[in-house]
Amino acid sequence: QVRLVESGGGLVQAGGSLRLSCGVSGIAFSRNVIGWFRQAPGQEREFVASSTWRGGGTYTSDSVKGRFTISRVDANNTVILQMNNLKPEDTAVYFCAADQLRSARAMSEFSGIKFWGQGTQVTVSS
């Protein structure tokens, strides 16, 4: 059974930081691109960042570049999203996602991502 379990969400003031984690099980971690999407109320799901195996490549959306960093801990099948200098517009439910894709960037362009977590709420107050 495939499981992607997110943790680390919460409430933070603007300018603060949060660290999201995604634990992955049931799939070959090294063969999958793992990434993060987010969805704010009334808006479509938006790509945030993704990473390939062993840090071979990462891709980050322009909206969070320079503030968010994605990394993988291959030893325990975990992907981390470090979010710094958070803004109220970063408020959303953040979802972990996984699929066998050719590159980290491909996750930002592909609409049929196979595996999803349940999401974790991030709220940034002004």
Secondary structure, DSSP 8 states (H G I E B T S, - for coil): --EEEEE--EEEETT--EEEEEEEESS-GGGSEEEEEEE-TTS--EEEEEE-GGGS-EEE-TTTTTTEEEEEEGGGTEEEEEE-S--GGG-EEEEEEEE--SSHHHHHH-S---EE---EEEEEE-
